[in-house]
Amino acid sequence: MSEHPSGGAEFALPRSRAANERLHALIPGGAHTYAKGDDQYPEDLAPVISHGRGAHVWDVDGNRYIEYGSGLRSVSLGHAHPRVVEAVRRELDRGSNFVRPSVVEADAAERFLATVPTAEMVKFAKNGSDATTAAVRLARAATGRPRVALCADHPFFSTDDWFIGTTPMSAGVPDAVNELTVAFPYGDLAATEALLTRYEGEVACLILEPATHTEPPPGYLAGLRALADRHGCVLVFDEMITGFRWSEAGAQGLYGVVPDLSTFGKALGNGFAVSALAGRRDLMERGGLRHGGERVFLLSTTHGAETHSLAAAMTVQSTYTEEGVTARLHALGERLAAGVREAAAGMGVADHLIVRGRASNLVFATLDEEGRPSQEYRTLFLRRLLAGGVLAPSFVVSGALDDVDIDRTVDVVAQACAVYRKALDAGGPGPWLGGRPVKPVFRARA
């Protein structure tokens, strides 16, 4: 088994290519998440994974990679983390799903609310879409209003119609549903207030990621809180990404602004399926049994409280707080960002390969000769990273990385930047693409 791909022109993944064909024959899109599709990678260079440990994964061709963005940001402690695996194994030996709640559900709820003290109640589910849609339904029930206002600058909230209808992949979503979702720009309180005024008394909630690739402008989140209060709508923070990566209590814990409802997932389970809807007791109780009002079908999932996933979540939270994982993610990200920027500058492509975002959640942009975002140059860059043993659809770090991994990554980035420079000088990356360019996830045609 080779430790790294050769890096030469002969780099190929024949077994992964065959496995991708099997996947496409059996699974629409060849993957269970569109962001994992082979269209997101250079042609015939989409590795199919055999296994992973820590910050490394191996493909079915026997190549080892340093991995970033693990599990779409969900595996923040590293693959097969021993504390998490042991907690899961312990619960599996005791049974994982029963006809009545397990005491583990109470333990997990207490642990979560101690970690996110801005919330008063929590309900667990399996994926982020269910949690965000439950928040929307709850907001509509509480306010009696039909419209959802979402942040237009954030890429994803749910697989459900209220969001998917706003994307280029809106096939199957009725126009009547689309009309109930409106959008506001991030960081612009005046535009948001204008939207709420235009639809006065119609907007049930404002839903957004409190922070992503840019820090919120000073006073923005507090201003949004005030707008929601003034217009009588529910403020929902989607903390799927910011949860644990910004602080153990998410962005709300870091910036000190309390939403009415918030949703967590991804890092919460370190790869195990668990998400959470949390928030104010008076809102959350509408989905319960101890109130006199109209009932809300909030979340009711057969597998939502599997004990092993809740055990994983509790262990993740303990590990973060006891081992200072968030601080480690930031330190690793800062080292990586500095190295990548230095490598890009050294090869004369600092204006074309851009690293942005919070250190714990880095992404990169690839720009063409005119400074425009380019899928072709992204393809070139990803191709060279893969050939150097780096699997990086983003530069989102996990806590399992070490300085050797970061330094190796920077070396590979420097080699990729040298090719990037050649392509810029040649007027285009065509000769270095090796096939069709990578494609955006949200597009109307396959």
URCOR-V470201 format. One record per residue. RES is the residue in one letter. D_LAST is the distance of its C-alpha to the last C-alpha in whole Angstrom. Layout:
res=[RES RES]
d_last=[D_LAST D_LAST]
This chain:
res=[M S E H P S G G A E F A L P R S R A A N E R L H A L I P G G A H T Y A K G D D Q Y P E D L A P V I S H G R G A H V W D V D G N R Y I E Y G S G L R S V S L G H A H P R V V E A V R R E L D R G S N F V R P S V V E A D A A E R F L A T V P T A E M V K F A K N G S D A T T A A V R L A R A A T G R P R V A L C A D H P F F S T D D W F I G T T P M S A G V P D A V N E L T V A F P Y G D L A A T E A L L T R Y E G E V A C L I L E P A T H T E P P P G Y L A G L R A L A D R H G C V L V F D E M I T G F R W S E A G A Q G L Y G V V P D L S T F G K A L G N G F A V S A L A G R R D L M E R G G L R H G G E R V F L L S T T H G A E T H S L A A A M T V Q S T Y T E E G V T A R L H A L G E R L A A G V R E A A A G M G V A D H L I V R G R A S N L V F A T L D E E G R P S Q E Y R T L F L R R L L A G G V L A P S F V V S G A L D D V D I D R T V D V V A Q A C A V Y R K A L D A G G P G P W L G G R P V K P V F R A R A]
d_last=[35 34 35 32 30 32 30 31 29 29 27 24 23 24 24 21 19 20 20 16 16 18 16 13 15 17 15 11 9 12 14 16 15 11 14 15 12 12 9 12 15 16 15 17 19 17 20 21 24 27 29 30 33 34 32 31 28 28 26 26 27 30 29 30 29 30 27 26 24 25 23 22 25 27 29 31 34 33 32 34 37 40 41 38 38 42 41 39 41 44 42 40 44 45 42 39 39 42 43 44 43 44 46 44 42 45 45 41 42 45 43 40 43 45 42 41 44 43 41 44 42 39 36 34 31 28 25 25 23 26 28 27 27 30 31 30 31 35 35 34 37 39 39 39 36 32 30 29 29 26 26 23 24 23 19 19 22 20 18 20 20 22 20 16 17 18 14 11 10 13 12 15 18 21 22 25 24 22 25 27 25 26 26 29 28 30 33 34 37 38 34 34 38 37 34 36 39 36 36 39 39 36 34 34 33 32 29 28 28 32 31 28 28 31 34 35 37 41 42 38 38 41 41 38 40 42 40 39 43 44 41 41 38 37 35 33 32 29 30 27 27 31 33 35 33 35 38 39 39 36 36 38 40 40 40 43 41 41 38 39 36 34 31 31 29 27 30 32 32 31 28 30 28 30 30 33 33 37 39 42 44 45 41 40 43 41 39 42 46 48 48 49 46 43 41 38 35 34 33 34 32 33 32 33 36 36 39 37 34 37 39 37 36 40 40 38 40 43 42 40 44 46 44 43 39 38 41 40 36 37 39 37 34 37 38 34 34 37 36 33 34 37 35 33 36 38 35 35 32 33 31 28 27 28 29 29 30 32 34 32 29 28 25 24 23 23 24 24 27 27 27 23 21 19 16 17 21 19 18 21 23 21 22 25 25 24 27 29 29 27 24 23 20 23 27 27 30 32 35 36 35 38 40 39 36 35 37 35 32 34 35 32 30 33 32 29 30 32 29 28 31 31 28 29 32 30 28 25 23 22 24 24 20 20 16 13 13 12 9 10 10 10 7 7 4 0]
